[in-house]
Structures are given as structure tokens and as C-alpha cells.
Amino acid sequence: MNCKKGEHLGSCPLCGREMICGKSVSEHHVKPKSMGGKEKVFMHHVCHNKLHTVFTERELANEYNDFKKISEHKEIKKFIKWVRKQEIEYVDKNRTSGRLKEKRLFLKRKKRK
């Protein structure tokens, strides 16, 4: 998927704000690439990062595999409310949630056994 800088790409599937091709937009594999996903969609970079700070790849593949379900998650609801107040080309880093850090640590320990 390619786009031309400044091209209007429609609405972000997570926050619903307009997307303009450039540094504020990235591609998201609907099913994680690490799990064989090929289908991609454009979305705001900040929204894309948020997905990967809240959910593991496995959660995105198995449990949170559509944007309606993703947007119902408590932490994502809060994020959407906040990000809709930002300019459409807003770029920022997201911090990994404590819940996700704990889950990754648990899975890492489980693999060692």
C-alpha cells in the first residue's frame, strides 16, 4: 500500500478522524503479520501505536480482530476520546500499558519452562 504525501485517505478505522498521507499515517496488518496476516489498512500512526501498546499480537489476532471490538476496550475508549481532540496530523509516542508489560513478562517466563 502506498500513498502520495498530502493525499486524503478517508477516516481512521480506530478514531474516525480524517487521514492525510504523511508522517501521521501508517499501515496496520488487520491480522498481525507475525501470524500470517496480509491484509493492511491505513490508520493514524498514534492510533496504530496505541493498539500495539495495549494488546499483544495474539490478542489482536484472536480476540481483538475488528475495530468495533477494539473500540469497546476500556483503555481504547479513553484514548479515542482524547485523540479526537488532537489535530489530524498529530504524532506522539504511546507508553506500553502496565497490563501488557505484565502479560509479556508472564508469556516470556512461560516459554522458559
Phi, psi and chi 1 to 4 in degrees:
 res  aa     phi    psi   chi1   chi2   chi3   chi4
   1 MET       -  127.0  -71.5  176.3   72.9      -
   2 ASN  -129.3  156.9  -68.1  -38.0      -      -
   3 CYS  -144.4  160.6   63.3      -      -      -
   4 LYS   -95.3  133.4  -65.7  178.7 -176.8  173.4
   5 LYS   -49.4  129.5 -170.1  170.4  178.6  134.8
   6 GLY    90.2   -9.1      -      -      -      -
   7 GLU   -68.8  137.3  176.8 -175.9   -4.6      -
   8 HIS   -80.1  130.9  -73.0  -96.5      -      -
   9 LEU  -112.7    9.5  -58.4  171.5      -      -
  10 GLY    89.8 -157.0      -      -      -      -
  11 SER   -96.5  145.4  -61.7      -      -      -
  12 CYS   -65.8  132.1  177.0      -      -      -
  13 PRO   -67.1  -15.4   21.0  -28.2      -      -
  14 LEU   -96.3  -55.8 -174.6   64.6      -      -
  15 CYS   -96.5  -17.7   72.6      -      -      -
  16 GLY    82.9   -3.7      -      -      -      -
  17 ARG   -75.4  154.6  -64.0  177.5  -58.4  139.9
  18 GLU   -60.6  145.9 -177.1   68.6   24.7      -
  19 MET  -116.4  138.5  -65.4 -176.1  -66.2      -
  20 ILE  -123.5  127.3  -62.1  173.1      -      -
  21 CYS   -54.8  130.8 -174.8      -      -      -
  22 GLY   158.1 -159.2      -      -      -      -
  23 LYS   -67.4  -15.4   67.7  178.2 -176.4  173.6
  24 SER   -88.2   -1.1   66.5      -      -      -
  25 VAL  -123.5  141.5  174.7      -      -      -
  26 SER  -140.2  172.1   62.2      -      -      -
  27 GLU   -97.9  141.4  -64.9  175.1  -24.0      -
  28 HIS  -123.0  129.2  170.1   68.0      -      -
  29 HIS   -77.2  121.6  -76.5   84.9      -      -
  30 VAL   -58.2  -47.1  177.2      -      -      -
  31 LYS  -104.3  128.9  179.0  179.0 -179.3 -178.9
  32 PRO   -49.4  138.6  -28.7   37.2      -      -
  33 LYS   -57.2  -37.5 -172.9  176.7  177.3 -178.9
  34 SER   -63.9  -15.2   63.9      -      -      -
  35 MET  -115.1   25.3  -59.9 -171.7  158.2      -
  36 GLY    88.6    6.9      -      -      -      -
  37 GLY   -68.5  139.5      -      -      -      -
  38 LYS  -122.1  -32.5  -61.9 -159.1 -175.2  -52.0
  39 GLU   -68.1  131.8 -179.6 -172.0   -8.8      -
  40 LYS  -126.7  151.6  -63.6 -173.2  -85.4 -175.2
  41 VAL  -133.2  151.9  -64.8      -      -      -
  42 PHE   -79.9  145.8  -76.1  115.8      -      -
  43 MET  -157.4  163.1   64.1 -172.2  -53.5      -
  44 HIS   -59.3  140.8  -72.4  113.0      -      -
  45 HIS   -57.9  -43.2 -170.0   64.1      -      -
  46 VAL   -63.6  -36.3   67.7      -      -      -
  47 CYS   -70.8  -41.6  -63.8      -      -      -
  48 HIS   -60.6  -47.0 -172.4 -157.3      -      -
  49 ASN   -60.0  -39.8  -77.1  -13.7      -      -
  50 LYS   -60.6  -43.0 -172.3   63.8  175.7 -178.5
  51 LEU   -55.0  -44.6  -69.7 -177.2      -      -
  52 HIS   -81.3   -8.3  -69.1  -74.9      -      -
  53 THR   -92.1  -20.2   59.4      -      -      -
  54 VAL   -98.1  -38.4  173.7      -      -      -
  55 PHE  -115.7  147.5  -55.5  111.6      -      -
  56 THR   -78.9  166.0   63.7      -      -      -
  57 GLU   -59.1  -42.0  -62.6  -75.3  -56.2      -
  58 ARG   -63.5  -41.4 -178.0  161.3  -75.7  137.9
  59 GLU   -63.1  -41.4  -73.6  173.6  -38.9      -
  60 LEU   -65.3  -36.0  -74.3  169.3      -      -
  61 ALA   -75.1  -40.8      -      -      -      -
  62 ASN  -100.9  -41.4  -60.6  -30.9      -      -
  63 GLU  -106.7  -42.4 -168.2  176.6  -16.2      -
  64 TYR  -111.3   65.3  -68.1   97.5      -      -
  65 ASN  -103.0   12.0   48.6   21.9      -      -
  66 ASP  -144.7  152.6   70.1   55.9      -      -
  67 PHE   -69.3  -25.5  -74.0   99.7      -      -
  68 LYS   -64.5  -47.1 -175.2  178.5 -174.3  -51.7
  69 LYS   -67.1  -41.0 -170.6  157.9 -171.8  178.5
  70 ILE   -59.3  -44.7  -70.4  168.1      -      -
  71 SER   -69.4  -11.9   65.0      -      -      -
  72 GLU   -86.4  -12.0  -66.6  168.9   -6.3      -
  73 HIS   -66.9  137.1 -174.8  -83.9      -      -
  74 LYS   -53.0  -49.2 -179.3 -178.2  174.6 -176.2
  75 GLU   -68.7  -35.4 -166.5  168.5  -21.9      -
  76 ILE   -70.9  -38.8  -62.8  -63.8      -      -
  77 LYS   -56.2  -46.1  -84.3 -175.7 -177.8  179.9
  78 LYS   -61.5  -44.2 -133.7  167.2  101.7  174.3
  79 PHE   -62.0  -46.6  169.3   77.9      -      -
  80 ILE   -60.0  -43.4  -68.7  170.3      -      -
  81 LYS   -58.5  -42.0 -175.7  177.5  179.5 -178.4
  82 TRP   -71.8  -48.5  171.1   80.3      -      -
  83 VAL   -68.3  -26.5   82.2      -      -      -
  84 ARG   -65.2  -16.8  -76.8 -174.7  176.3  160.0
  85 LYS   -87.0   -9.0  -63.1  174.2 -171.6  170.7
  86 GLN   -88.9  160.1  -50.6  -52.2  -47.8      -
  87 GLU   -65.6  154.7  -63.4 -162.0   16.3      -
  88 ILE   -67.0  -20.7   59.4  173.8      -      -
  89 GLU  -103.0   21.7  -66.3 -168.0   86.4      -
  90 TYR   -63.1  135.5  177.2   80.9      -      -
  91 VAL  -131.4  132.8  178.7      -      -      -
  92 ASP  -157.2  165.8 -171.6   25.2      -      -
  93 LYS   -96.5  145.9  -67.9 -177.4  179.4  177.2
  94 ASN  -105.3  146.2  -75.3  -68.4      -      -
  95 ARG   -91.3  144.6  -66.3 -173.4 -179.2  103.0
  96 THR   -68.0  132.2  -57.6      -      -      -
  97 SER   -67.5  152.3   70.9      -      -      -
  98 GLY   -59.4  -37.6      -      -      -      -
  99 ARG   -62.9  -42.4 -178.4 -169.9   75.9   79.7
 100 LEU   -70.4  -39.2 -174.0   57.9      -      -
 101 LYS   -59.1  -45.6  -75.5  179.8 -175.2  175.6
 102 GLU   -62.4  -43.1  -70.9  173.7   17.1      -
 103 LYS   -63.6  -43.8 -172.7  162.6 -154.9  150.1
 104 ARG   -63.2  -40.6  -73.3  179.6  178.6  159.5
 105 LEU   -64.4  -43.1 -176.6   60.1      -      -
 106 PHE   -59.5  -47.3  171.6   78.0      -      -
 107 LEU   -65.3  -36.2  -67.2  171.9      -      -
 108 LYS   -64.6  -45.3 -165.5 -178.7 -140.4 -179.1
 109 ARG   -64.1  -38.6  -71.9  179.6 -178.6  153.1
 110 LYS   -63.2  -39.6 -168.5  174.5  178.9 -179.6
 111 LYS   -64.9  -33.1  -80.1 -175.2  178.3 -179.1
 112 ARG   -66.5  -27.0  -71.4 -176.6 -167.0  161.3
 113 LYS   -74.4      -  -68.7 -178.6 -178.7 -179.1
